[in-house]
Every structure is written in C-alpha cells, then in structure tokens.
Amino acid sequence: MKVSLLFDSKEHFESFGAKIGPVLSEMGIDPGEPEVIELHKVIRRKK
C-alpha cells in the first residue's frame, strides 16, 4: 500500500513522524523509509 501526504514544511513532516512512529511500532507496522518529493507549486481547485 502506498499513502501520500502533503506537508507545509519539513518541520511539520518531522513532527508528524515523531508522533506516528511510536504508534506504528506499537502496532508492529514497519513504515519503511519515506519517499520525499519537493513540490514547487500546488494547484488547488476552487470550492
């Protein structure tokens, strides 16, 4: 399974990892290494 998440900054990404990592370990899930791709522009659709 592959899950994609977008973060506003590297700091937000690291903060999320610090919170979710122990939970995944407790459940016996190995998340593997993240694939980090830098985005230059996000186009959002208007609501």
CHARMM-style PDB file with segment names, atoms N, HN, CA, C and O in Angstrom:
ATOM      1  N   MET     1       0.844  -1.164   0.000  1.00  0.00      PROA
ATOM      2  CA  MET     1       0.000   0.000   0.000  1.00  0.00      PROA
ATOM      3  C   MET     1       0.894   1.232   0.000  1.00  0.00      PROA
ATOM      4  O   MET     1       1.953   1.240   0.626  1.00  0.00      PROA
ATOM      5  N   LYS     2       0.470   2.250  -0.691  1.00  0.00      PROA
ATOM      6  HN  LYS     2      -0.391   2.244  -1.200  1.00  0.00      PROA
ATOM      7  CA  LYS     2       1.220   3.494  -0.727  1.00  0.00      PROA
ATOM      8  C   LYS     2       0.288   4.625  -0.310  1.00  0.00      PROA
ATOM      9  O   LYS     2      -0.818   4.765  -0.832  1.00  0.00      PROA
ATOM     10  N   VAL     3       0.752   5.419   0.631  1.00  0.00      PROA
ATOM     11  HN  VAL     3       1.650   5.305   1.055  1.00  0.00      PROA
ATOM     12  CA  VAL     3      -0.022   6.558   1.125  1.00  0.00      PROA
ATOM     13  C   VAL     3       0.776   7.823   0.852  1.00  0.00      PROA
ATOM     14  O   VAL     3       1.977   7.873   1.120  1.00  0.00      PROA
ATOM     15  N   SER     4       0.113   8.846   0.320  1.00  0.00      PROA
ATOM     16  HN  SER     4      -0.862   8.805   0.103  1.00  0.00      PROA
ATOM     17  CA  SER     4       0.773  10.125   0.053  1.00  0.00      PROA
ATOM     18  C   SER     4       0.209  11.192   0.974  1.00  0.00      PROA
ATOM     19  O   SER     4      -1.005  11.306   1.142  1.00  0.00      PROA
ATOM     20  N   LEU     5       1.092  11.961   1.560  1.00  0.00      PROA
ATOM     21  HN  LEU     5       2.078  11.868   1.423  1.00  0.00      PROA
ATOM     22  CA  LEU     5       0.699  13.064   2.433  1.00  0.00      PROA
ATOM     23  C   LEU     5       1.446  14.312   2.010  1.00  0.00      PROA
ATOM     24  O   LEU     5       2.599  14.233   1.587  1.00  0.00      PROA
ATOM     25  N   LEU     6       0.807  15.450   2.117  1.00  0.00      PROA
ATOM     26  HN  LEU     6      -0.130  15.514   2.460  1.00  0.00      PROA
ATOM     27  CA  LEU     6       1.448  16.730   1.825  1.00  0.00      PROA
ATOM     28  C   LEU     6       1.608  17.503   3.124  1.00  0.00      PROA
ATOM     29  O   LEU     6       0.689  17.567   3.940  1.00  0.00      PROA
ATOM     30  N   PHE     7       2.781  18.086   3.304  1.00  0.00      PROA
ATOM     31  HN  PHE     7       3.527  18.034   2.641  1.00  0.00      PROA
ATOM     32  CA  PHE     7       3.062  18.889   4.486  1.00  0.00      PROA
ATOM     33  C   PHE     7       3.514  20.276   4.059  1.00  0.00      PROA
ATOM     34  O   PHE     7       4.133  20.440   3.008  1.00  0.00      PROA
ATOM     35  N   ASP     8       3.205  21.261   4.869  1.00  0.00      PROA
ATOM     36  HN  ASP     8       2.702  21.128   5.723  1.00  0.00      PROA
ATOM     37  CA  ASP     8       3.589  22.640   4.565  1.00  0.00      PROA
ATOM     38  C   ASP     8       5.085  22.881   4.695  1.00  0.00      PROA
ATOM     39  O   ASP     8       5.633  23.770   4.044  1.00  0.00      PROA
ATOM     40  N   SER     9       5.748  22.087   5.537  1.00  0.00      PROA
ATOM     41  HN  SER     9       5.302  21.364   6.066  1.00  0.00      PROA
ATOM     42  CA  SER     9       7.179  22.291   5.747  1.00  0.00      PROA
ATOM     43  C   SER     9       7.830  20.984   6.206  1.00  0.00      PROA
ATOM     44  O   SER     9       7.152  20.038   6.607  1.00  0.00      PROA
ATOM     45  N   LYS    10       9.138  20.961   6.137  1.00  0.00      PROA
ATOM     46  HN  LYS    10       9.689  21.730   5.811  1.00  0.00      PROA
ATOM     47  CA  LYS    10       9.896  19.800   6.622  1.00  0.00      PROA
ATOM     48  C   LYS    10       9.675  19.611   8.124  1.00  0.00      PROA
ATOM     49  O   LYS    10       9.642  18.484   8.618  1.00  0.00      PROA
ATOM     50  N   GLU    11       9.525  20.715   8.835  1.00  0.00      PROA
ATOM     51  HN  GLU    11       9.552  21.631   8.433  1.00  0.00      PROA
ATOM     52  CA  GLU    11       9.296  20.649  10.276  1.00  0.00      PROA
ATOM     53  C   GLU    11       7.963  19.975  10.594  1.00  0.00      PROA
ATOM     54  O   GLU    11       7.876  19.180  11.529  1.00  0.00      PROA
ATOM     55  N   HSD    12       6.924  20.291   9.818  1.00  0.00      PROA
ATOM     56  HN  HSD    12       6.995  20.938   9.058  1.00  0.00      PROA
ATOM     57  CA  HSD    12       5.623  19.641  10.017  1.00  0.00      PROA
ATOM     58  C   HSD    12       5.725  18.146   9.735  1.00  0.00      PROA
ATOM     59  O   HSD    12       5.149  17.330  10.454  1.00  0.00      PROA
ATOM     60  N   PHE    13       6.455  17.796   8.694  1.00  0.00      PROA
ATOM     61  HN  PHE    13       6.923  18.458   8.110  1.00  0.00      PROA
ATOM     62  CA  PHE    13       6.657  16.391   8.356  1.00  0.00      PROA
ATOM     63  C   PHE    13       7.368  15.658   9.499  1.00  0.00      PROA
ATOM     64  O   PHE    13       6.947  14.571   9.898  1.00  0.00      PROA
ATOM     65  N   GLU    14       8.426  16.242  10.015  1.00  0.00      PROA
ATOM     66  HN  GLU    14       8.767  17.125   9.691  1.00  0.00      PROA
ATOM     67  CA  GLU    14       9.182  15.609  11.096  1.00  0.00      PROA
ATOM     68  C   GLU    14       8.353  15.496  12.372  1.00  0.00      PROA
ATOM     69  O   GLU    14       8.455  14.500  13.089  1.00  0.00      PROA
ATOM     70  N   SER    15       7.535  16.504  12.661  1.00  0.00      PROA
ATOM     71  HN  SER    15       7.453  17.313  12.079  1.00  0.00      PROA
ATOM     72  CA  SER    15       6.663  16.469  13.829  1.00  0.00      PROA
ATOM     73  C   SER    15       5.645  15.333  13.706  1.00  0.00      PROA
ATOM     74  O   SER    15       5.387  14.617  14.673  1.00  0.00      PROA
ATOM     75  N   PHE    16       5.074  15.174  12.521  1.00  0.00      PROA
ATOM     76  HN  PHE    16       5.284  15.755  11.735  1.00  0.00      PROA
ATOM     77  CA  PHE    16       4.128  14.086  12.278  1.00  0.00      PROA
ATOM     78  C   PHE    16       4.815  12.731  12.466  1.00  0.00      PROA
ATOM     79  O   PHE    16       4.264  11.834  13.104  1.00  0.00      PROA
ATOM     80  N   GLY    17       6.012  12.588  11.909  1.00  0.00      PROA
ATOM     81  HN  GLY    17       6.460  13.317  11.391  1.00  0.00      PROA
ATOM     82  CA  GLY    17       6.752  11.334  12.040  1.00  0.00      PROA
ATOM     83  C   GLY    17       7.060  10.981  13.483  1.00  0.00      PROA
ATOM     84  O   GLY    17       7.015   9.812  13.868  1.00  0.00      PROA
ATOM     85  N   ALA    18       7.378  12.006  14.290  1.00  0.00      PROA
ATOM     86  HN  ALA    18       7.415  12.955  13.978  1.00  0.00      PROA
ATOM     87  CA  ALA    18       7.676  11.771  15.708  1.00  0.00      PROA
ATOM     88  C   ALA    18       6.441  11.280  16.455  1.00  0.00      PROA
ATOM     89  O   ALA    18       6.557  10.530  17.424  1.00  0.00      PROA
ATOM     90  N   LYS    19       5.268  11.696  16.012  1.00  0.00      PROA
ATOM     91  HN  LYS    19       5.173  12.306  15.224  1.00  0.00      PROA
ATOM     92  CA  LYS    19       4.022  11.284  16.670  1.00  0.00      PROA
ATOM     93  C   LYS    19       3.543   9.919  16.179  1.00  0.00      PROA
ATOM     94  O   LYS    19       3.115   9.088  16.981  1.00  0.00      PROA
ATOM     95  N   ILE    20       3.612   9.684  14.878  1.00  0.00      PROA
ATOM     96  HN  ILE    20       3.959  10.358  14.226  1.00  0.00      PROA
ATOM     97  CA  ILE    20       3.048   8.454  14.306  1.00  0.00      PROA
ATOM     98  C   ILE    20       4.004   7.263  14.422  1.00  0.00      PROA
ATOM     99  O   ILE    20       3.562   6.116  14.477  1.00  0.00      PROA
ATOM    100  N   GLY    21       5.310   7.534  14.460  1.00  0.00      PROA
ATOM    101  HN  GLY    21       5.669   8.466  14.416  1.00  0.00      PROA
ATOM    102  CA  GLY    21       6.297   6.449  14.527  1.00  0.00      PROA
ATOM    103  C   GLY    21       6.085   5.493  15.690  1.00  0.00      PROA
ATOM    104  O   GLY    21       6.018   4.283  15.474  1.00  0.00      PROA
ATOM    105  N   PRO    22       5.975   5.997  16.925  1.00  0.00      PROA
ATOM    106  CA  PRO    22       5.759   5.100  18.061  1.00  0.00      PROA
ATOM    107  C   PRO    22       4.445   4.317  17.975  1.00  0.00      PROA
ATOM    108  O   PRO    22       4.379   3.168  18.413  1.00  0.00      PROA
ATOM    109  N   VAL    23       3.417   4.925  17.422  1.00  0.00      PROA
ATOM    110  HN  VAL    23       3.470   5.858  17.067  1.00  0.00      PROA
ATOM    111  CA  VAL    23       2.124   4.242  17.274  1.00  0.00      PROA
ATOM    112  C   VAL    23       2.261   3.068  16.312  1.00  0.00      PROA
ATOM    113  O   VAL    23       1.784   1.969  16.593  1.00  0.00      PROA
ATOM    114  N   LEU    24       2.917   3.307  15.175  1.00  0.00      PROA
ATOM    115  HN  LEU    24       3.305   4.200  14.948  1.00  0.00      PROA
ATOM    116  CA  LEU    24       3.116   2.230  14.208  1.00  0.00      PROA
ATOM    117  C   LEU    24       3.976   1.116  14.793  1.00  0.00      PROA
ATOM    118  O   LEU    24       3.695  -0.061  14.570  1.00  0.00      PROA
ATOM    119  N   SER    25       5.011   1.470  15.533  1.00  0.00      PROA
ATOM    120  HN  SER    25       5.239   2.426  15.715  1.00  0.00      PROA
ATOM    121  CA  SER    25       5.874   0.459  16.158  1.00  0.00      PROA
ATOM    122  C   SER    25       5.092  -0.384  17.153  1.00  0.00      PROA
ATOM    123  O   SER    25       5.261  -1.602  17.211  1.00  0.00      PROA
ATOM    124  N   GLU    26       4.245   0.256  17.927  1.00  0.00      PROA
ATOM    125  HN  GLU    26       4.107   1.246  17.880  1.00  0.00      PROA
ATOM    126  CA  GLU    26       3.425  -0.455  18.916  1.00  0.00      PROA
ATOM    127  C   GLU    26       2.486  -1.453  18.236  1.00  0.00      PROA
ATOM    128  O   GLU    26       2.179  -2.509  18.790  1.00  0.00      PROA
ATOM    129  N   MET    27       2.039  -1.109  17.038  1.00  0.00      PROA
ATOM    130  HN  MET    27       2.289  -0.252  16.588  1.00  0.00      PROA
ATOM    131  CA  MET    27       1.132  -1.982  16.291  1.00  0.00      PROA
ATOM    132  C   MET    27       1.882  -3.030  15.470  1.00  0.00      PROA
ATOM    133  O   MET    27       1.262  -3.883  14.836  1.00  0.00      PROA
ATOM    134  N   GLY    28       3.212  -2.967  15.481  1.00  0.00      PROA
ATOM    135  HN  GLY    28       3.715  -2.273  15.997  1.00  0.00      PROA
ATOM    136  CA  GLY    28       4.019  -3.930  14.742  1.00  0.00      PROA
ATOM    137  C   GLY    28       4.099  -3.632  13.255  1.00  0.00      PROA
ATOM    138  O   GLY    28       4.347  -4.530  12.450  1.00  0.00      PROA
ATOM    139  N   ILE    29       3.889  -2.367  12.885  1.00  0.00      PROA
ATOM    140  HN  ILE    29       3.688  -1.637  13.539  1.00  0.00      PROA
ATOM    141  CA  ILE    29       3.927  -1.967  11.478  1.00  0.00      PROA
ATOM    142  C   ILE    29       5.246  -1.267  11.193  1.00  0.00      PROA
ATOM    143  O   ILE    29       5.626  -0.327  11.890  1.00  0.00      PROA
ATOM    144  N   ASP    30       5.936  -1.732  10.166  1.00  0.00      PROA
ATOM    145  HN  ASP    30       5.628  -2.496   9.599  1.00  0.00      PROA
ATOM    146  CA  ASP    30       7.178  -1.095   9.728  1.00  0.00      PROA
ATOM    147  C   ASP    30       6.844  -0.161   8.574  1.00  0.00      PROA
ATOM    148  O   ASP    30       6.528  -0.634   7.482  1.00  0.00      PROA
ATOM    149  N   PRO    31       6.906   1.160   8.785  1.00  0.00      PROA
ATOM    150  CA  PRO    31       6.528   2.088   7.720  1.00  0.00      PROA
ATOM    151  C   PRO    31       7.566   2.199   6.602  1.00  0.00      PROA
ATOM    152  O   PRO    31       7.278   2.771   5.550  1.00  0.00      PROA
ATOM    153  N   GLY    32       8.750   1.668   6.812  1.00  0.00      PROA
ATOM    154  HN  GLY    32       8.984   1.203   7.666  1.00  0.00      PROA
ATOM    155  CA  GLY    32       9.800   1.778   5.798  1.00  0.00      PROA
ATOM    156  C   GLY    32      10.331   3.201   5.726  1.00  0.00      PROA
ATOM    157  O   GLY    32      10.064   4.022   6.603  1.00  0.00      PROA
ATOM    158  N   GLU    33      11.068   3.477   4.696  1.00  0.00      PROA
ATOM    159  HN  GLU    33      11.285   2.810   3.983  1.00  0.00      PROA
ATOM    160  CA  GLU    33      11.638   4.816   4.504  1.00  0.00      PROA
ATOM    161  C   GLU    33      10.698   5.663   3.656  1.00  0.00      PROA
ATOM    162  O   GLU    33      10.197   5.200   2.631  1.00  0.00      PROA
ATOM    163  N   PRO    34      10.457   6.896   4.077  1.00  0.00      PROA
ATOM    164  CA  PRO    34       9.573   7.745   3.274  1.00  0.00      PROA
ATOM    165  C   PRO    34      10.259   8.201   1.985  1.00  0.00      PROA
ATOM    166  O   PRO    34      11.477   8.370   1.934  1.00  0.00      PROA
ATOM    167  N   GLU    35       9.463   8.390   0.970  1.00  0.00      PROA
ATOM    168  HN  GLU    35       8.473   8.253   1.011  1.00  0.00      PROA
ATOM    169  CA  GLU    35       9.949   8.970  -0.283  1.00  0.00      PROA
ATOM    170  C   GLU    35       9.545  10.445  -0.242  1.00  0.00      PROA
ATOM    171  O   GLU    35       8.358  10.769  -0.286  1.00  0.00      PROA
ATOM    172  N   VAL    36      10.515  11.316  -0.161  1.00  0.00      PROA
ATOM    173  HN  VAL    36      11.479  11.053  -0.126  1.00  0.00      PROA
ATOM    174  CA  VAL    36      10.256  12.747  -0.043  1.00  0.00      PROA
ATOM    175  C   VAL    36      10.455  13.409  -1.400  1.00  0.00      PROA
ATOM    176  O   VAL    36      11.512  13.292  -2.018  1.00  0.00      PROA
ATOM    177  N   ILE    37       9.420  14.102  -1.845  1.00  0.00      PROA
ATOM    178  HN  ILE    37       8.560  14.196  -1.342  1.00  0.00      PROA
ATOM    179  CA  ILE    37       9.468  14.817  -3.112  1.00  0.00      PROA
ATOM    180  C   ILE    37       9.099  16.263  -2.833  1.00  0.00      PROA
ATOM    181  O   ILE    37       8.049  16.542  -2.255  1.00  0.00      PROA
ATOM    182  N   GLU    38       9.961  17.178  -3.244  1.00  0.00      PROA
ATOM    183  HN  GLU    38      10.814  16.951  -3.714  1.00  0.00      PROA
ATOM    184  CA  GLU    38       9.690  18.599  -3.028  1.00  0.00      PROA
ATOM    185  C   GLU    38       8.768  19.111  -4.134  1.00  0.00      PROA
ATOM    186  O   GLU    38       9.034  18.933  -5.322  1.00  0.00      PROA
ATOM    187  N   LEU    39       7.691  19.743  -3.714  1.00  0.00      PROA
ATOM    188  HN  LEU    39       7.475  19.887  -2.749  1.00  0.00      PROA
ATOM    189  CA  LEU    39       6.755  20.339  -4.667  1.00  0.00      PROA
ATOM    190  C   LEU    39       7.058  21.818  -4.807  1.00  0.00      PROA
ATOM    191  O   LEU    39       7.395  22.488  -3.831  1.00  0.00      PROA
ATOM    192  N   HSD    40       6.940  22.316  -6.008  1.00  0.00      PROA
ATOM    193  HN  HSD    40       6.667  21.771  -6.801  1.00  0.00      PROA
ATOM    194  CA  HSD    40       7.208  23.731  -6.247  1.00  0.00      PROA
ATOM    195  C   HSD    40       5.936  24.548  -6.314  1.00  0.00      PROA
ATOM    196  O   HSD    40       5.939  25.745  -6.025  1.00  0.00      PROA
ATOM    197  N   LYS    41       4.838  23.891  -6.700  1.00  0.00      PROA
ATOM    198  HN  LYS    41       4.836  22.919  -6.934  1.00  0.00      PROA
ATOM    199  CA  LYS    41       3.572  24.605  -6.779  1.00  0.00      PROA
ATOM    200  C   LYS    41       2.430  23.613  -6.619  1.00  0.00      PROA
ATOM    201  O   LYS    41       2.428  22.547  -7.235  1.00  0.00      PROA
ATOM    202  N   VAL    42       1.470  23.972  -5.797  1.00  0.00      PROA
ATOM    203  HN  VAL    42       1.472  24.838  -5.297  1.00  0.00      PROA
ATOM    204  CA  VAL    42       0.271  23.165  -5.621  1.00  0.00      PROA
ATOM    205  C   VAL    42      -0.892  23.944  -6.217  1.00  0.00      PROA
ATOM    206  O   VAL    42      -1.123  25.101  -5.867  1.00  0.00      PROA
ATOM    207  N   ILE    43      -1.609  23.305  -7.108  1.00  0.00      PROA
ATOM    208  HN  ILE    43      -1.420  22.365  -7.391  1.00  0.00      PROA
ATOM    209  CA  ILE    43      -2.777  23.934  -7.718  1.00  0.00      PROA
ATOM    210  C   ILE    43      -4.017  23.365  -7.035  1.00  0.00      PROA
ATOM    211  O   ILE    43      -4.261  22.158  -7.051  1.00  0.00      PROA
ATOM    212  N   ARG    44      -4.788  24.265  -6.439  1.00  0.00      PROA
ATOM    213  HN  ARG    44      -4.589  25.245  -6.427  1.00  0.00      PROA
ATOM    214  CA  ARG    44      -5.992  23.836  -5.715  1.00  0.00      PROA
ATOM    215  C   ARG    44      -7.227  24.236  -6.494  1.00  0.00      PROA
ATOM    216  O   ARG    44      -7.277  25.311  -7.093  1.00  0.00      PROA
ATOM    217  N   ARG    45      -8.211  23.374  -6.482  1.00  0.00      PROA
ATOM    218  HN  ARG    45      -8.170  22.502  -5.995  1.00  0.00      PROA
ATOM    219  CA  ARG    45      -9.444  23.729  -7.172  1.00  0.00      PROA
ATOM    220  C   ARG    45     -10.275  24.630  -6.271  1.00  0.00      PROA
ATOM    221  O   ARG    45     -10.241  24.514  -5.046  1.00  0.00      PROA
ATOM    222  N   LYS    46     -11.000  25.504  -6.883  1.00  0.00      PROA
ATOM    223  HN  LYS    46     -11.027  25.598  -7.878  1.00  0.00      PROA
ATOM    224  CA  LYS    46     -11.848  26.432  -6.132  1.00  0.00      PROA
ATOM    225  C   LYS    46     -13.107  25.701  -5.700  1.00  0.00      PROA
ATOM    226  O   LYS    46     -13.643  24.868  -6.431  1.00  0.00      PROA
ATOM    227  N   LYS    47     -13.568  26.025  -4.505  1.00  0.00      PROA
ATOM    228  HN  LYS    47     -13.133  26.702  -3.911  1.00  0.00      PROA
ATOM    229  CA  LYS    47     -14.779  25.368  -3.974  1.00  0.00      PROA
ATOM    230  C   LYS    47     -16.005  26.133  -4.350  1.00  0.00      PROA
ATOM    231  OT1 LYS    47     -17.114  25.734  -3.994  1.00  0.00      PROA
TER     232      LYS     47
END
